[in-house]
Amino acid sequence: MKTKVLSLDSINEDNFSLQYYLSSNAASSRKTEHIKKVLSAAIRIELTKRQCECIEMYYIKKMKVCDIAKILEIKPTTVYKHLKVGIKSLQKCRAYI
Protein backbone atom coordinates (compact mmCIF):
# COMPACT_ATOMS: atom_id res chain seq x y z
CA MET A 1 0.00 0.00 0.00
CA LYS A 2 1.38 3.37 -0.98
CA THR A 3 1.57 6.00 1.73
CA LYS A 4 0.14 9.38 0.85
CA VAL A 5 2.33 12.25 1.98
CA LEU A 6 0.69 15.47 3.10
CA SER A 7 2.57 18.69 3.67
CA LEU A 8 1.64 22.30 4.11
CA ASP A 9 3.39 23.09 0.82
CA SER A 10 1.54 20.45 -1.19
CA ILE A 11 -1.84 21.66 0.02
CA ASN A 12 -1.01 25.32 -0.39
CA GLU A 13 -1.68 26.73 -3.86
CA ASP A 14 1.08 29.35 -3.94
CA ASN A 15 3.74 27.21 -2.17
CA PHE A 16 3.94 29.48 0.90
CA SER A 17 6.28 27.74 3.30
CA LEU A 18 5.97 28.82 6.89
CA GLN A 19 8.92 26.69 7.91
CA TYR A 20 11.17 28.32 5.29
CA TYR A 21 9.92 31.77 6.26
CA LEU A 22 10.62 31.17 9.94
CA SER A 23 14.09 29.77 9.28
CA SER A 24 15.19 32.46 6.82
CA ASN A 25 17.46 35.27 7.96
CA ALA A 26 14.93 37.82 6.68
CA ALA A 27 12.39 36.91 9.35
CA SER A 28 12.81 39.00 12.47
CA SER A 29 12.06 37.58 15.88
CA ARG A 30 9.20 40.06 16.19
CA LYS A 31 7.55 38.75 13.02
CA THR A 32 8.18 35.19 14.13
CA GLU A 33 6.45 35.79 17.46
CA HIS A 34 3.52 37.44 15.67
CA ILE A 35 3.17 34.46 13.34
CA LYS A 36 3.26 32.03 16.26
CA LYS A 37 0.54 34.00 18.09
CA VAL A 38 -1.71 34.16 15.03
CA LEU A 39 -1.20 30.47 14.28
CA SER A 40 -1.84 29.48 17.89
CA ALA A 41 -5.05 31.54 18.00
CA ALA A 42 -6.14 30.16 14.62
CA ILE A 43 -5.65 26.60 15.83
CA ARG A 44 -7.77 27.24 18.94
CA ILE A 45 -10.52 29.12 17.11
CA GLU A 46 -10.73 27.59 13.63
CA LEU A 47 -10.12 23.87 14.22
CA THR A 48 -12.16 21.16 15.83
CA LYS A 49 -10.65 19.11 18.65
CA ARG A 50 -10.10 16.15 16.32
CA GLN A 51 -8.43 18.33 13.66
CA CYS A 52 -6.10 19.74 16.33
CA GLU A 53 -5.20 16.24 17.49
CA CYS A 54 -4.48 15.03 13.96
CA ILE A 55 -2.40 18.08 13.03
CA GLU A 56 -0.43 17.92 16.27
CA MET A 57 0.30 14.21 15.93
CA TYR A 58 1.17 14.41 12.22
CA TYR A 59 3.10 17.67 11.94
CA ILE A 60 4.53 18.18 15.43
CA LYS A 61 5.00 14.65 16.74
CA LYS A 62 5.83 13.33 13.22
CA MET A 63 3.57 10.29 13.61
CA LYS A 64 2.37 8.16 10.70
CA VAL A 65 -1.25 8.37 9.62
CA CYS A 66 -1.88 4.69 10.37
CA ASP A 67 -0.55 5.18 13.92
CA ILE A 68 -2.74 8.25 14.44
CA ALA A 69 -5.75 6.29 13.18
CA LYS A 70 -5.09 3.49 15.68
CA ILE A 71 -4.69 5.88 18.62
CA LEU A 72 -7.83 7.87 17.76
CA GLU A 73 -9.72 4.72 16.73
CA ILE A 74 -10.67 6.09 13.31
CA LYS A 75 -9.86 5.09 9.73
CA PRO A 76 -6.69 6.44 8.06
CA THR A 77 -8.84 8.13 5.42
CA THR A 78 -10.58 10.04 8.20
CA VAL A 79 -7.19 11.21 9.50
CA TYR A 80 -6.33 12.48 6.01
CA LYS A 81 -9.67 14.30 5.87
CA HIS A 82 -9.07 15.98 9.25
CA LEU A 83 -5.58 17.05 8.14
CA LYS A 84 -6.81 18.42 4.81
CA VAL A 85 -9.77 20.32 6.27
CA GLY A 86 -7.68 21.59 9.21
CA ILE A 87 -4.92 22.93 6.95
CA LYS A 88 -7.50 24.52 4.67
CA SER A 89 -9.04 26.28 7.67
CA LEU A 90 -5.63 27.52 8.80
CA GLN A 91 -4.88 28.87 5.34
CA LYS A 92 -7.75 31.33 5.75
CA CYS A 93 -5.80 32.90 8.62
CA ARG A 94 -2.74 33.65 6.51
CA ALA A 95 -4.20 37.05 5.69
CA TYR A 96 -3.65 38.08 9.32
CA ILE A 97 0.08 37.28 9.28
Phi and psi restraints in degrees (range 20) as a CNS / XPLOR table:
assign (resid 1 and name C) (resid 2 and name N)
       (resid 2 and name CA) (resid 2 and name C) 1.0 -77.9 20.0 2
assign (resid 2 and name N) (resid 2 and name CA)
       (resid 2 and name C) (resid 3 and name N) 1.0 139.4 20.0 2
assign (resid 2 and name C) (resid 3 and name N)
       (resid 3 and name CA) (resid 3 and name C) 1.0 -93.4 20.0 2
assign (resid 3 and name N) (resid 3 and name CA)
       (resid 3 and name C) (resid 4 and name N) 1.0 128.3 20.0 2
assign (resid 3 and name C) (resid 4 and name N)
       (resid 4 and name CA) (resid 4 and name C) 1.0 -82.8 20.0 2
assign (resid 4 and name N) (resid 4 and name CA)
       (resid 4 and name C) (resid 5 and name N) 1.0 132.1 20.0 2
assign (resid 4 and name C) (resid 5 and name N)
       (resid 5 and name CA) (resid 5 and name C) 1.0 -105.5 20.0 2
assign (resid 5 and name N) (resid 5 and name CA)
       (resid 5 and name C) (resid 6 and name N) 1.0 124.9 20.0 2
assign (resid 5 and name C) (resid 6 and name N)
       (resid 6 and name CA) (resid 6 and name C) 1.0 -108.0 20.0 2
assign (resid 6 and name N) (resid 6 and name CA)
       (resid 6 and name C) (resid 7 and name N) 1.0 139.5 20.0 2
assign (resid 6 and name C) (resid 7 and name N)
       (resid 7 and name CA) (resid 7 and name C) 1.0 -145.6 20.0 2
assign (resid 7 and name N) (resid 7 and name CA)
       (resid 7 and name C) (resid 8 and name N) 1.0 159.9 20.0 2
assign (resid 7 and name C) (resid 8 and name N)
       (resid 8 and name CA) (resid 8 and name C) 1.0 -59.4 20.0 2
assign (resid 8 and name N) (resid 8 and name CA)
       (resid 8 and name C) (resid 9 and name N) 1.0 -38.1 20.0 2
assign (resid 8 and name C) (resid 9 and name N)
       (resid 9 and name CA) (resid 9 and name C) 1.0 -68.0 20.0 2
assign (resid 9 and name N) (resid 9 and name CA)
       (resid 9 and name C) (resid 10 and name N) 1.0 -38.4 20.0 2
assign (resid 9 and name C) (resid 10 and name N)
       (resid 10 and name CA) (resid 10 and name C) 1.0 -71.7 20.0 2
assign (resid 10 and name N) (resid 10 and name CA)
       (resid 10 and name C) (resid 11 and name N) 1.0 -27.8 20.0 2
assign (resid 10 and name C) (resid 11 and name N)
       (resid 11 and name CA) (resid 11 and name C) 1.0 -83.1 20.0 2
assign (resid 11 and name N) (resid 11 and name CA)
       (resid 11 and name C) (resid 12 and name N) 1.0 -29.9 20.0 2
assign (resid 11 and name C) (resid 12 and name N)
       (resid 12 and name CA) (resid 12 and name C) 1.0 -78.9 20.0 2
assign (resid 12 and name N) (resid 12 and name CA)
       (resid 12 and name C) (resid 13 and name N) 1.0 127.8 20.0 2
assign (resid 12 and name C) (resid 13 and name N)
       (resid 13 and name CA) (resid 13 and name C) 1.0 -65.5 20.0 2
assign (resid 13 and name N) (resid 13 and name CA)
       (resid 13 and name C) (resid 14 and name N) 1.0 -40.0 20.0 2
assign (resid 13 and name C) (resid 14 and name N)
       (resid 14 and name CA) (resid 14 and name C) 1.0 -102.1 20.0 2
assign (resid 14 and name N) (resid 14 and name CA)
       (resid 14 and name C) (resid 15 and name N) 1.0 19.6 20.0 2
assign (resid 14 and name C) (resid 15 and name N)
       (resid 15 and name CA) (resid 15 and name C) 1.0 56.0 20.0 2
assign (resid 15 and name N) (resid 15 and name CA)
       (resid 15 and name C) (resid 16 and name N) 1.0 34.4 20.0 2
assign (resid 15 and name C) (resid 16 and name N)
       (resid 16 and name CA) (resid 16 and name C) 1.0 -67.9 20.0 2
assign (resid 16 and name N) (resid 16 and name CA)
       (resid 16 and name C) (resid 17 and name N) 1.0 125.6 20.0 2
assign (resid 16 and name C) (resid 17 and name N)
       (resid 17 and name CA) (resid 17 and name C) 1.0 -117.2 20.0 2
assign (resid 17 and name N) (resid 17 and name CA)
       (resid 17 and name C) (resid 18 and name N) 1.0 105.9 20.0 2
assign (resid 17 and name C) (resid 18 and name N)
       (resid 18 and name CA) (resid 18 and name C) 1.0 -63.5 20.0 2
assign (resid 18 and name N) (resid 18 and name CA)
       (resid 18 and name C) (resid 19 and name N) 1.0 -39.9 20.0 2
assign (resid 18 and name C) (resid 19 and name N)
       (resid 19 and name CA) (resid 19 and name C) 1.0 -62.3 20.0 2
assign (resid 19 and name N) (resid 19 and name CA)
       (resid 19 and name C) (resid 20 and name N) 1.0 -43.9 20.0 2
assign (resid 19 and name C) (resid 20 and name N)
       (resid 20 and name CA) (resid 20 and name C) 1.0 -64.0 20.0 2
assign (resid 20 and name N) (resid 20 and name CA)
       (resid 20 and name C) (resid 21 and name N) 1.0 -42.8 20.0 2
assign (resid 20 and name C) (resid 21 and name N)
       (resid 21 and name CA) (resid 21 and name C) 1.0 -61.1 20.0 2
assign (resid 21 and name N) (resid 21 and name CA)
       (resid 21 and name C) (resid 22 and name N) 1.0 -43.7 20.0 2
assign (resid 21 and name C) (resid 22 and name N)
       (resid 22 and name CA) (resid 22 and name C) 1.0 -69.1 20.0 2
assign (resid 22 and name N) (resid 22 and name CA)
       (resid 22 and name C) (resid 23 and name N) 1.0 -31.0 20.0 2
assign (resid 22 and name C) (resid 23 and name N)
       (resid 23 and name CA) (resid 23 and name C) 1.0 -88.7 20.0 2
assign (resid 23 and name N) (resid 23 and name CA)
       (resid 23 and name C) (resid 24 and name N) 1.0 -12.2 20.0 2
assign (resid 23 and name C) (resid 24 and name N)
       (resid 24 and name CA) (resid 24 and name C) 1.0 -74.0 20.0 2
assign (resid 24 and name N) (resid 24 and name CA)
       (resid 24 and name C) (resid 25 and name N) 1.0 153.5 20.0 2
assign (resid 24 and name C) (resid 25 and name N)
       (resid 25 and name CA) (resid 25 and name C) 1.0 -67.9 20.0 2
assign (resid 25 and name N) (resid 25 and name CA)
       (resid 25 and name C) (resid 26 and name N) 1.0 -21.7 20.0 2
assign (resid 25 and name C) (resid 26 and name N)
       (resid 26 and name CA) (resid 26 and name C) 1.0 -71.3 20.0 2
assign (resid 26 and name N) (resid 26 and name CA)
       (resid 26 and name C) (resid 27 and name N) 1.0 -23.4 20.0 2
assign (resid 26 and name C) (resid 27 and name N)
       (resid 27 and name CA) (resid 27 and name C) 1.0 -80.6 20.0 2
assign (resid 27 and name N) (resid 27 and name CA)
       (resid 27 and name C) (resid 28 and name N) 1.0 121.0 20.0 2
assign (resid 27 and name C) (resid 28 and name N)
       (resid 28 and name CA) (resid 28 and name C) 1.0 -81.2 20.0 2
assign (resid 28 and name N) (resid 28 and name CA)
       (resid 28 and name C) (resid 29 and name N) 1.0 160.1 20.0 2
assign (resid 28 and name C) (resid 29 and name N)
       (resid 29 and name CA) (resid 29 and name C) 1.0 -64.6 20.0 2
assign (resid 29 and name N) (resid 29 and name CA)
       (resid 29 and name C) (resid 30 and name N) 1.0 -29.0 20.0 2
assign (resid 29 and name C) (resid 30 and name N)
       (resid 30 and name CA) (resid 30 and name C) 1.0 -66.2 20.0 2
assign (resid 30 and name N) (resid 30 and name CA)
       (resid 30 and name C) (resid 31 and name N) 1.0 -44.9 20.0 2
assign (resid 30 and name C) (resid 31 and name N)
       (resid 31 and name CA) (resid 31 and name C) 1.0 -65.6 20.0 2
assign (resid 31 and name N) (resid 31 and name CA)
       (resid 31 and name C) (resid 32 and name N) 1.0 -39.5 20.0 2
assign (resid 31 and name C) (resid 32 and name N)
       (resid 32 and name CA) (resid 32 and name C) 1.0 -61.1 20.0 2
assign (resid 32 and name N) (resid 32 and name CA)
       (resid 32 and name C) (resid 33 and name N) 1.0 -45.0 20.0 2
assign (resid 32 and name C) (resid 33 and name N)
       (resid 33 and name CA) (resid 33 and name C) 1.0 -64.1 20.0 2
assign (resid 33 and name N) (resid 33 and name CA)
       (resid 33 and name C) (resid 34 and name N) 1.0 -39.1 20.0 2
assign (resid 33 and name C) (resid 34 and name N)
       (resid 34 and name CA) (resid 34 and name C) 1.0 -62.4 20.0 2
assign (resid 34 and name N) (resid 34 and name CA)
       (resid 34 and name C) (resid 35 and name N) 1.0 -44.5 20.0 2
assign (resid 34 and name C) (resid 35 and name N)
       (resid 35 and name CA) (resid 35 and name C) 1.0 -62.6 20.0 2
assign (resid 35 and name N) (resid 35 and name CA)
       (resid 35 and name C) (resid 36 and name N) 1.0 -43.5 20.0 2
assign (resid 35 and name C) (resid 36 and name N)
       (resid 36 and name CA) (resid 36 and name C) 1.0 -61.8 20.0 2
assign (resid 36 and name N) (resid 36 and name CA)
       (resid 36 and name C) (resid 37 and name N) 1.0 -40.6 20.0 2
assign (resid 36 and name C) (resid 37 and name N)
       (resid 37 and name CA) (resid 37 and name C) 1.0 -65.1 20.0 2
assign (resid 37 and name N) (resid 37 and name CA)
       (resid 37 and name C) (resid 38 and name N) 1.0 -45.3 20.0 2
assign (resid 37 and name C) (resid 38 and name N)
       (resid 38 and name CA) (resid 38 and name C) 1.0 -64.3 20.0 2
assign (resid 38 and name N) (resid 38 and name CA)
       (resid 38 and name C) (resid 39 and name N) 1.0 -43.8 20.0 2
assign (resid 38 and name C) (resid 39 and name N)
       (resid 39 and name CA) (resid 39 and name C) 1.0 -65.2 20.0 2
assign (resid 39 and name N) (resid 39 and name CA)
       (resid 39 and name C) (resid 40 and name N) 1.0 -41.4 20.0 2
assign (resid 39 and name C) (resid 40 and name N)
       (resid 40 and name CA) (resid 40 and name C) 1.0 -62.6 20.0 2
assign (resid 40 and name N) (resid 40 and name CA)
       (resid 40 and name C) (resid 41 and name N) 1.0 -44.7 20.0 2
assign (resid 40 and name C) (resid 41 and name N)
       (resid 41 and name CA) (resid 41 and name C) 1.0 -65.0 20.0 2
assign (resid 41 and name N) (resid 41 and name CA)
       (resid 41 and name C) (resid 42 and name N) 1.0 -40.9 20.0 2
assign (resid 41 and name C) (resid 42 and name N)
       (resid 42 and name CA) (resid 42 and name C) 1.0 -62.7 20.0 2
assign (resid 42 and name N) (resid 42 and name CA)
       (resid 42 and name C) (resid 43 and name N) 1.0 -40.3 20.0 2
assign (resid 42 and name C) (resid 43 and name N)
       (resid 43 and name CA) (resid 43 and name C) 1.0 -63.4 20.0 2
assign (resid 43 and name N) (resid 43 and name CA)
       (resid 43 and name C) (resid 44 and name N) 1.0 -42.7 20.0 2
assign (resid 43 and name C) (resid 44 and name N)
       (resid 44 and name CA) (resid 44 and name C) 1.0 -67.6 20.0 2
assign (resid 44 and name N) (resid 44 and name CA)
       (resid 44 and name C) (resid 45 and name N) 1.0 -39.7 20.0 2
assign (resid 44 and name C) (resid 45 and name N)
       (resid 45 and name CA) (resid 45 and name C) 1.0 -87.7 20.0 2
assign (resid 45 and name N) (resid 45 and name CA)
       (resid 45 and name C) (resid 46 and name N) 1.0 -44.7 20.0 2
assign (resid 45 and name C) (resid 46 and name N)
       (resid 46 and name CA) (resid 46 and name C) 1.0 -86.0 20.0 2
assign (resid 46 and name N) (resid 46 and name CA)
       (resid 46 and name C) (resid 47 and name N) 1.0 -26.0 20.0 2
assign (resid 46 and name C) (resid 47 and name N)
       (resid 47 and name CA) (resid 47 and name C) 1.0 -102.6 20.0 2
assign (resid 47 and name N) (resid 47 and name CA)
       (resid 47 and name C) (resid 48 and name N) 1.0 150.7 20.0 2
assign (resid 47 and name C) (resid 48 and name N)
       (resid 48 and name CA) (resid 48 and name C) 1.0 -76.9 20.0 2
assign (resid 48 and name N) (resid 48 and name CA)
       (resid 48 and name C) (resid 49 and name N) 1.0 167.2 20.0 2
assign (resid 48 and name C) (resid 49 and name N)
       (resid 49 and name CA) (resid 49 and name C) 1.0 -59.7 20.0 2
assign (resid 49 and name N) (resid 49 and name CA)
       (resid 49 and name C) (resid 50 and name N) 1.0 -42.8 20.0 2
assign (resid 49 and name C) (resid 50 and name N)
       (resid 50 and name CA) (resid 50 and name C) 1.0 -67.0 20.0 2
assign (resid 50 and name N) (resid 50 and name CA)
       (resid 50 and name C) (resid 51 and name N) 1.0 -39.0 20.0 2
assign (resid 50 and name C) (resid 51 and name N)
       (resid 51 and name CA) (resid 51 and name C) 1.0 -63.4 20.0 2
assign (resid 51 and name N) (resid 51 and name CA)
       (resid 51 and name C) (resid 52 and name N) 1.0 -41.8 20.0 2
assign (resid 51 and name C) (resid 52 and name N)
       (resid 52 and name CA) (resid 52 and name C) 1.0 -59.9 20.0 2
assign (resid 52 and name N) (resid 52 and name CA)
       (resid 52 and name C) (resid 53 and name N) 1.0 -45.3 20.0 2
assign (resid 52 and name C) (resid 53 and name N)
       (resid 53 and name CA) (resid 53 and name C) 1.0 -61.2 20.0 2
assign (resid 53 and name N) (resid 53 and name CA)
       (resid 53 and name C) (resid 54 and name N) 1.0 -46.4 20.0 2
assign (resid 53 and name C) (resid 54 and name N)
       (resid 54 and name CA) (resid 54 and name C) 1.0 -64.5 20.0 2
assign (resid 54 and name N) (resid 54 and name CA)
       (resid 54 and name C) (resid 55 and name N) 1.0 -44.7 20.0 2
assign (resid 54 and name C) (resid 55 and name N)
       (resid 55 and name CA) (resid 55 and name C) 1.0 -65.0 20.0 2
assign (resid 55 and name N) (resid 55 and name CA)
       (resid 55 and name C) (resid 56 and name N) 1.0 -41.8 20.0 2
assign (resid 55 and name C) (resid 56 and name N)
       (resid 56 and name CA) (resid 56 and name C) 1.0 -63.5 20.0 2
assign (resid 56 and name N) (resid 56 and name CA)
       (resid 56 and name C) (resid 57 and name N) 1.0 -47.2 20.0 2
assign (resid 56 and name C) (resid 57 and name N)
       (resid 57 and name CA) (resid 57 and name C) 1.0 -65.5 20.0 2
assign (resid 57 and name N) (resid 57 and name CA)
       (resid 57 and name C) (resid 58 and name N) 1.0 -39.7 20.0 2
assign (resid 57 and name C) (resid 58 and name N)
       (resid 58 and name CA) (resid 58 and name C) 1.0 -78.2 20.0 2
assign (resid 58 and name N) (resid 58 and name CA)
       (resid 58 and name C) (resid 59 and name N) 1.0 -51.1 20.0 2
assign (resid 58 and name C) (resid 59 and name N)
       (resid 59 and name CA) (resid 59 and name C) 1.0 -88.1 20.0 2
assign (resid 59 and name N) (resid 59 and name CA)
       (resid 59 and name C) (resid 60 and name N) 1.0 -35.0 20.0 2
assign (resid 59 and name C) (resid 60 and name N)
       (resid 60 and name CA) (resid 60 and name C) 1.0 -92.8 20.0 2
assign (resid 60 and name N) (resid 60 and name CA)
       (resid 60 and name C) (resid 61 and name N) 1.0 -47.8 20.0 2
assign (resid 60 and name C) (resid 61 and name N)
       (resid 61 and name CA) (resid 61 and name C) 1.0 -87.1 20.0 2
assign (resid 61 and name N) (resid 61 and name CA)
       (resid 61 and name C) (resid 62 and name N) 1.0 -6.2 20.0 2
assign (resid 61 and name C) (resid 62 and name N)
       (resid 62 and name CA) (resid 62 and name C) 1.0 57.2 20.0 2
assign (resid 62 and name N) (resid 62 and name CA)
       (resid 62 and name C) (resid 63 and name N) 1.0 40.1 20.0 2
assign (resid 62 and name C) (resid 63 and name N)
       (resid 63 and name CA) (resid 63 and name C) 1.0 -86.7 20.0 2
assign (resid 63 and name N) (resid 63 and name CA)
       (resid 63 and name C) (resid 64 and name N) 1.0 155.4 20.0 2
assign (resid 63 and name C) (resid 64 and name N)
       (resid 64 and name CA) (resid 64 and name C) 1.0 -79.4 20.0 2
assign (resid 64 and name N) (resid 64 and name CA)
       (resid 64 and name C) (resid 65 and name N) 1.0 152.1 20.0 2
assign (resid 64 and name C) (resid 65 and name N)
       (resid 65 and name CA) (resid 65 and name C) 1.0 -59.6 20.0 2
assign (resid 65 and name N) (resid 65 and name CA)
       (resid 65 and name C) (resid 66 and name N) 1.0 -41.1 20.0 2
assign (resid 65 and name C) (resid 66 and name N)
       (resid 66 and name CA) (resid 66 and name C) 1.0 -65.2 20.0 2
assign (resid 66 and name N) (resid 66 and name CA)
       (resid 66 and name C) (resid 67 and name N) 1.0 -33.9 20.0 2
assign (resid 66 and name C) (resid 67 and name N)
       (resid 67 and name CA) (resid 67 and name C) 1.0 -70.0 20.0 2
assign (resid 67 and name N) (resid 67 and name CA)
       (resid 67 and name C) (resid 68 and name N) 1.0 -40.0 20.0 2
assign (resid 67 and name C) (resid 68 and name N)
       (resid 68 and name CA) (resid 68 and name C) 1.0 -62.1 20.0 2
assign (resid 68 and name N) (resid 68 and name CA)
       (resid 68 and name C) (resid 69 and name N) 1.0 -43.7 20.0 2
assign (resid 68 and name C) (resid 69 and name N)
       (resid 69 and name CA) (resid 69 and name C) 1.0 -60.0 20.0 2
assign (resid 69 and name N) (resid 69 and name CA)
       (resid 69 and name C) (resid 70 and name N) 1.0 -41.6 20.0 2
assign (resid 69 and name C) (resid 70 and name N)
       (resid 70 and name CA) (resid 70 and name C) 1.0 -65.4 20.0 2
assign (resid 70 and name N) (resid 70 and name CA)
       (resid 70 and name C) (resid 71 and name N) 1.0 -44.3 20.0 2
assign (resid 70 and name C) (resid 71 and name N)
       (resid 71 and name CA) (resid 71 and name C) 1.0 -63.8 20.0 2
assign (resid 71 and name N) (resid 71 and name CA)
       (resid 71 and name C) (resid 72 and name N) 1.0 -44.9 20.0 2
assign (resid 71 and name C) (resid 72 and name N)
       (resid 72 and name CA) (resid 72 and name C) 1.0 -85.3 20.0 2
assign (resid 72 and name N) (resid 72 and name CA)
       (resid 72 and name C) (resid 73 and name N) 1.0 -4.4 20.0 2
assign (resid 72 and name C) (resid 73 and name N)
       (resid 73 and name CA) (resid 73 and name C) 1.0 56.9 20.0 2
assign (resid 73 and name N) (resid 73 and name CA)
       (resid 73 and name C) (resid 74 and name N) 1.0 49.2 20.0 2
assign (resid 73 and name C) (resid 74 and name N)
       (resid 74 and name CA) (resid 74 and name C) 1.0 -134.0 20.0 2
assign (resid 74 and name N) (resid 74 and name CA)
       (resid 74 and name C) (resid 75 and name N) 1.0 170.3 20.0 2
assign (resid 74 and name C) (resid 75 and name N)
       (resid 75 and name CA) (resid 75 and name C) 1.0 -77.9 20.0 2
assign (resid 75 and name N) (resid 75 and name CA)
       (resid 75 and name C) (resid 76 and name N) 1.0 151.1 20.0 2
assign (resid 75 and name C) (resid 76 and name N)
       (resid 76 and name CA) (resid 76 and name C) 1.0 -57.1 20.0 2
assign (resid 76 and name N) (resid 76 and name CA)
       (resid 76 and name C) (resid 77 and name N) 1.0 -35.1 20.0 2
assign (resid 76 and name C) (resid 77 and name N)
       (resid 77 and name CA) (resid 77 and name C) 1.0 -64.2 20.0 2
assign (resid 77 and name N) (resid 77 and name CA)
       (resid 77 and name C) (resid 78 and name N) 1.0 -32.2 20.0 2
assign (resid 77 and name C) (resid 78 and name N)
       (resid 78 and name CA) (resid 78 and name C) 1.0 -69.4 20.0 2
assign (resid 78 and name N) (resid 78 and name CA)
       (resid 78 and name C) (resid 79 and name N) 1.0 -37.2 20.0 2
assign (resid 78 and name C) (resid 79 and name N)
       (resid 79 and name CA) (resid 79 and name C) 1.0 -61.5 20.0 2
assign (resid 79 and name N) (resid 79 and name CA)
       (resid 79 and name C) (resid 80 and name N) 1.0 -46.6 20.0 2
assign (resid 79 and name C) (resid 80 and name N)
       (resid 80 and name CA) (resid 80 and name C) 1.0 -57.8 20.0 2
assign (resid 80 and name N) (resid 80 and name CA)
       (resid 80 and name C) (resid 81 and name N) 1.0 -40.7 20.0 2
assign (resid 80 and name C) (resid 81 and name N)
       (resid 81 and name CA) (resid 81 and name C) 1.0 -64.3 20.0 2
assign (resid 81 and name N) (resid 81 and name CA)
       (resid 81 and name C) (resid 82 and name N) 1.0 -44.3 20.0 2
assign (resid 81 and name C) (resid 82 and name N)
       (resid 82 and name CA) (resid 82 and name C) 1.0 -62.0 20.0 2
assign (resid 82 and name N) (resid 82 and name CA)
       (resid 82 and name C) (resid 83 and name N) 1.0 -40.6 20.0 2
assign (resid 82 and name C) (resid 83 and name N)
       (resid 83 and name CA) (resid 83 and name C) 1.0 -64.2 20.0 2
assign (resid 83 and name N) (resid 83 and name CA)
       (resid 83 and name C) (resid 84 and name N) 1.0 -47.1 20.0 2
assign (resid 83 and name C) (resid 84 and name N)
       (resid 84 and name CA) (resid 84 and name C) 1.0 -63.0 20.0 2
assign (resid 84 and name N) (resid 84 and name CA)
       (resid 84 and name C) (resid 85 and name N) 1.0 -48.3 20.0 2
assign (resid 84 and name C) (resid 85 and name N)
       (resid 85 and name CA) (resid 85 and name C) 1.0 -67.4 20.0 2
assign (resid 85 and name N) (resid 85 and name CA)
       (resid 85 and name C) (resid 86 and name N) 1.0 -39.0 20.0 2
assign (resid 85 and name C) (resid 86 and name N)
       (resid 86 and name CA) (resid 86 and name C) 1.0 -63.0 20.0 2
assign (resid 86 and name N) (resid 86 and name CA)
       (resid 86 and name C) (resid 87 and name N) 1.0 -45.5 20.0 2
assign (resid 86 and name C) (resid 87 and name N)
       (resid 87 and name CA) (resid 87 and name C) 1.0 -65.1 20.0 2
assign (resid 87 and name N) (resid 87 and name CA)
       (resid 87 and name C) (resid 88 and name N) 1.0 -40.1 20.0 2
assign (resid 87 and name C) (resid 88 and name N)
       (resid 88 and name CA) (resid 88 and name C) 1.0 -61.6 20.0 2
assign (resid 88 and name N) (resid 88 and name CA)
       (resid 88 and name C) (resid 89 and name N) 1.0 -40.4 20.0 2
assign (resid 88 and name C) (resid 89 and name N)
       (resid 89 and name CA) (resid 89 and name C) 1.0 -64.8 20.0 2
assign (resid 89 and name N) (resid 89 and name CA)
       (resid 89 and name C) (resid 90 and name N) 1.0 -40.1 20.0 2
assign (resid 89 and name C) (resid 90 and name N)
       (resid 90 and name CA) (resid 90 and name C) 1.0 -69.3 20.0 2
assign (resid 90 and name N) (resid 90 and name CA)
       (resid 90 and name C) (resid 91 and name N) 1.0 -29.3 20.0 2
assign (resid 90 and name C) (resid 91 and name N)
       (resid 91 and name CA) (resid 91 and name C) 1.0 -63.7 20.0 2
assign (resid 91 and name N) (resid 91 and name CA)
       (resid 91 and name C) (resid 92 and name N) 1.0 -29.8 20.0 2
assign (resid 91 and name C) (resid 92 and name N)
       (resid 92 and name CA) (resid 92 and name C) 1.0 -60.8 20.0 2
assign (resid 92 and name N) (resid 92 and name CA)
       (resid 92 and name C) (resid 93 and name N) 1.0 -30.3 20.0 2
assign (resid 92 and name C) (resid 93 and name N)
       (resid 93 and name CA) (resid 93 and name C) 1.0 -81.6 20.0 2
assign (resid 93 and name N) (resid 93 and name CA)
       (resid 93 and name C) (resid 94 and name N) 1.0 -7.0 20.0 2
assign (resid 93 and name C) (resid 94 and name N)
       (resid 94 and name CA) (resid 94 and name C) 1.0 -58.2 20.0 2
assign (resid 94 and name N) (resid 94 and name CA)
       (resid 94 and name C) (resid 95 and name N) 1.0 -29.0 20.0 2
assign (resid 94 and name C) (resid 95 and name N)
       (resid 95 and name CA) (resid 95 and name C) 1.0 -63.1 20.0 2
assign (resid 95 and name N) (resid 95 and name CA)
       (resid 95 and name C) (resid 96 and name N) 1.0 -23.4 20.0 2
assign (resid 95 and name C) (resid 96 and name N)
       (resid 96 and name CA) (resid 96 and name C) 1.0 -87.6 20.0 2
assign (resid 96 and name N) (resid 96 and name CA)
       (resid 96 and name C) (resid 97 and name N) 1.0 -4.8 20.0 2
